[in-house]
C-alpha cells in the first residue's frame, strides 16, 4: 500500500509576509511584474527576482499554482537546485539532498492551487514578500483556501500500481471551535479535521490500484466547498 504523503503546501510560506494591518490596504502594492520582489534568504534562488510564469521548481506565484515534483516543493527553500529526474547526477552534485525527508517522494507529482488570502501575488505591506491573510492577524477568518493533488506509482508483491490523492483545505472562520481535533462551525456541524492549527480539511479523495481504495475518503458535513469561509 502506498503511504499517503504529508500535504505539501506550507512550503510556500517561505516567501510570504507576516500579518498586515487593514490600515495598509490603501497603500500601493508591489507586484511580481515590477521585478522588485525577490526569493528570500536561505533559498537556492535567494536574491533572484520572482517571475510571473512557472519557476524552475514548478511554482507560478502569479497564477496561484504549483505543478511539479513533490521534492521540488521544498527544494528551493532547503537550498537545493530543482530536481531534474536524474538521481545519480543530482546526488553527485547535491549529496545532502538524500537526507531530506521529501527526497523519497521525488518521483511523485503535486499540483496545488490557492487563493489570494492563502498567498497573494503582491506585496502590500512593504516588507518585500508576498502577502498572506492580508488584513487579518492570522489565517483565521481570512477565507484562505488551498487544493492539493498528488499522484504517483509504486511496485509491491502484487505488481505495479498507481495512486492519486486530492485534498481541500480551508482556513477556519473566526467563530469556529476545535473539539477533539475537529473544527466545528457556529452551528456545531463539523467543518473538518484540524491541520496546521488554523486550517481544516473539507474533502479528501483517494484512489489506489494496489489497495482498491477509490473515491471520497472524507467529505465535510458542513460542505466541501473552498469559498464558503
PLY file of the C-alpha trace (Angstrom):
ply
format ascii 1.0
element vertex 229
property float x
property float y
property float z
element edge 228
property int vertex1
property int vertex2
end_header
0.00 0.00 0.00
1.28 3.43 -0.90
1.52 5.62 2.16
-0.17 9.00 1.77
2.26 11.85 1.66
2.09 14.79 4.01
0.34 17.70 2.33
2.98 19.84 0.72
1.54 23.29 0.54
3.07 25.07 3.54
6.46 25.08 1.85
5.28 28.20 0.02
5.24 30.13 3.27
8.97 30.76 2.96
8.01 33.50 0.54
5.17 35.09 2.46
4.93 38.02 4.80
3.61 38.17 8.33
0.23 39.68 9.12
-0.63 43.03 7.63
-2.74 45.80 9.11
-6.00 46.73 7.34
-4.78 50.33 7.50
-2.20 49.42 4.87
-4.85 48.49 2.34
-4.84 51.92 0.74
-1.11 51.83 0.10
0.24 50.93 -3.32
1.14 47.27 -3.71
4.26 45.90 -5.37
3.55 43.19 -7.92
5.76 40.48 -9.34
5.97 42.26 -12.68
7.83 45.12 -11.01
10.93 42.96 -10.59
11.32 44.18 -7.02
10.13 41.00 -5.25
12.92 38.51 -4.62
13.37 34.96 -3.41
14.19 35.12 0.27
17.44 34.41 2.12
18.21 30.71 2.54
16.57 29.69 -0.72
18.66 28.33 -3.58
17.37 31.22 -5.71
17.88 33.79 -2.93
18.21 37.30 -4.30
16.78 36.44 -7.71
13.59 38.09 -8.89
10.27 36.27 -8.69
8.81 35.61 -12.11
5.25 35.68 -13.41
5.36 32.24 -15.06
6.44 28.91 -13.65
9.82 28.98 -11.95
12.35 26.11 -12.23
10.72 24.30 -9.29
7.16 24.41 -10.57
5.75 27.42 -8.69
3.69 30.03 -10.52
3.14 32.66 -7.84
1.34 34.98 -10.24
-1.26 32.33 -11.08
-1.53 30.89 -7.54
-0.41 27.45 -8.69
2.25 24.78 -8.40
2.92 21.77 -10.63
5.94 19.53 -10.29
7.91 17.05 -8.21
6.99 16.60 -4.57
10.62 17.11 -3.64
10.79 20.35 -5.60
8.03 21.80 -3.43
10.68 22.03 -0.70
13.98 22.03 -2.60
14.37 25.78 -3.14
13.63 26.63 0.49
16.10 23.94 1.60
18.85 25.42 -0.57
18.82 22.77 -3.29
18.54 23.27 -7.06
15.50 21.84 -8.83
15.43 18.05 -9.03
15.84 17.07 -12.68
14.91 13.38 -12.63
18.50 12.06 -12.77
19.17 10.67 -9.28
22.84 9.88 -9.80
23.77 13.25 -11.26
21.66 15.19 -8.80
23.05 13.45 -5.72
26.61 13.70 -7.02
26.18 17.47 -7.05
23.89 17.69 -4.00
24.62 14.72 -1.69
22.79 16.28 1.26
19.50 16.05 -0.66
19.38 12.32 0.08
18.78 13.05 3.76
15.93 15.49 3.16
12.64 13.94 4.27
10.95 14.68 0.90
13.65 13.02 -1.20
11.93 9.58 -1.24
8.91 11.23 -2.88
10.84 12.97 -5.66
9.09 10.97 -8.40
5.62 11.74 -7.12
3.77 14.65 -8.69
2.00 17.51 -6.94
-0.43 20.12 -8.29
-1.56 22.89 -5.95
-3.88 25.86 -6.30
-4.64 28.55 -3.72
-6.46 31.84 -3.41
-5.14 35.32 -2.70
-5.76 35.07 1.05
-3.60 31.93 1.23
-0.72 33.52 -0.65
-1.05 36.73 -2.61
0.89 37.65 -5.74
1.59 41.16 -4.44
3.32 42.84 -1.51
1.02 45.43 0.06
2.67 45.80 3.48
6.06 46.78 2.11
8.18 44.00 3.61
9.37 42.72 0.23
7.46 39.44 0.47
4.24 38.12 -0.98
1.41 38.74 1.49
-0.66 36.10 3.22
-4.00 36.55 5.06
-3.73 40.24 4.21
-5.72 42.40 6.61
-6.04 39.62 9.20
-3.71 38.92 12.14
-3.80 35.16 11.38
-5.36 32.90 8.79
-8.48 32.50 10.95
-11.42 34.22 9.27
-9.37 35.22 6.23
-11.18 32.97 3.75
-7.93 31.34 2.65
-8.08 28.00 0.86
-5.81 25.60 -0.97
-6.24 22.41 -3.00
-3.57 19.74 -3.31
-3.49 16.90 -5.84
-0.77 14.26 -5.52
-0.12 11.22 -7.69
2.48 8.54 -8.25
3.32 4.92 -8.93
4.80 2.11 -6.86
5.61 -1.57 -7.04
4.90 -4.25 -4.45
4.47 -8.02 -4.40
1.25 -7.60 -6.37
2.87 -5.73 -9.22
2.88 -2.15 -10.43
0.29 0.27 -9.09
-0.75 3.90 -9.38
-2.35 6.17 -6.82
-3.68 9.70 -6.52
-4.82 11.83 -3.61
-6.79 15.08 -3.64
-7.49 17.31 -0.63
-9.24 20.64 0.00
-8.04 22.75 2.93
-9.63 25.93 4.28
-8.78 28.47 6.94
-11.46 28.17 9.60
-13.92 31.02 10.23
-13.49 33.22 13.27
-16.47 31.61 15.04
-15.21 28.05 14.61
-14.41 25.90 17.64
-11.98 23.00 17.92
-13.38 19.85 19.55
-11.21 16.73 19.81
-9.24 17.62 16.71
-12.28 18.56 14.61
-13.15 22.14 13.66
-16.86 22.89 14.05
-18.86 25.83 12.74
-21.09 28.09 14.82
-23.95 25.58 14.49
-21.80 22.74 15.83
-21.51 20.99 12.47
-18.13 19.52 11.57
-16.09 21.64 9.18
-13.33 19.06 9.13
-10.23 17.63 10.82
-7.68 20.17 12.04
-4.45 20.59 10.07
-1.69 23.15 10.68
-3.62 24.66 13.59
-5.77 27.24 11.81
-6.96 25.06 8.93
-9.47 22.28 8.33
-9.66 19.53 5.72
-13.02 19.67 3.98
-12.60 16.91 1.41
-10.26 14.02 0.61
-10.33 11.72 -2.40
-8.02 8.71 -2.60
-7.60 6.18 -5.39
-5.05 3.35 -5.33
-4.97 0.38 -7.70
-2.91 -1.59 -5.20
-5.26 -1.27 -2.25
-8.58 -0.97 -4.03
-9.27 2.43 -2.47
-11.49 4.52 -4.70
-13.38 7.76 -4.36
-14.31 10.02 -1.46
-12.35 9.33 1.72
-13.77 12.32 3.61
-16.42 14.96 2.93
-17.14 17.77 5.35
-20.68 17.59 6.81
-20.68 21.40 6.62
-19.87 21.19 2.91
-16.63 20.66 0.99
-16.63 23.99 -0.85
-13.45 26.05 -0.55
-15.00 29.51 -0.91
-17.66 29.43 1.78
-15.49 30.65 4.68
0 1
1 2
2 3
3 4
4 5
5 6
6 7
7 8
8 9
9 10
10 11
11 12
12 13
13 14
14 15
15 16
16 17
17 18
18 19
19 20
20 21
21 22
22 23
23 24
24 25
25 26
26 27
27 28
28 29
29 30
30 31
31 32
32 33
33 34
34 35
35 36
36 37
37 38
38 39
39 40
40 41
41 42
42 43
43 44
44 45
45 46
46 47
47 48
48 49
49 50
50 51
51 52
52 53
53 54
54 55
55 56
56 57
57 58
58 59
59 60
60 61
61 62
62 63
63 64
64 65
65 66
66 67
67 68
68 69
69 70
70 71
71 72
72 73
73 74
74 75
75 76
76 77
77 78
78 79
79 80
80 81
81 82
82 83
83 84
84 85
85 86
86 87
87 88
88 89
89 90
90 91
91 92
92 93
93 94
94 95
95 96
96 97
97 98
98 99
99 100
100 101
101 102
102 103
103 104
104 105
105 106
106 107
107 108
108 109
109 110
110 111
111 112
112 113
113 114
114 115
115 116
116 117
117 118
118 119
119 120
120 121
121 122
122 123
123 124
124 125
125 126
126 127
127 128
128 129
129 130
130 131
131 132
132 133
133 134
134 135
135 136
136 137
137 138
138 139
139 140
140 141
141 142
142 143
143 144
144 145
145 146
146 147
147 148
148 149
149 150
150 151
151 152
152 153
153 154
154 155
155 156
156 157
157 158
158 159
159 160
160 161
161 162
162 163
163 164
164 165
165 166
166 167
167 168
168 169
169 170
170 171
171 172
172 173
173 174
174 175
175 176
176 177
177 178
178 179
179 180
180 181
181 182
182 183
183 184
184 185
185 186
186 187
187 188
188 189
189 190
190 191
191 192
192 193
193 194
194 195
195 196
196 197
197 198
198 199
199 200
200 201
201 202
202 203
203 204
204 205
205 206
206 207
207 208
208 209
209 210
210 211
211 212
212 213
213 214
214 215
215 216
216 217
217 218
218 219
219 220
220 221
221 222
222 223
223 224
224 225
225 226
226 227
227 228
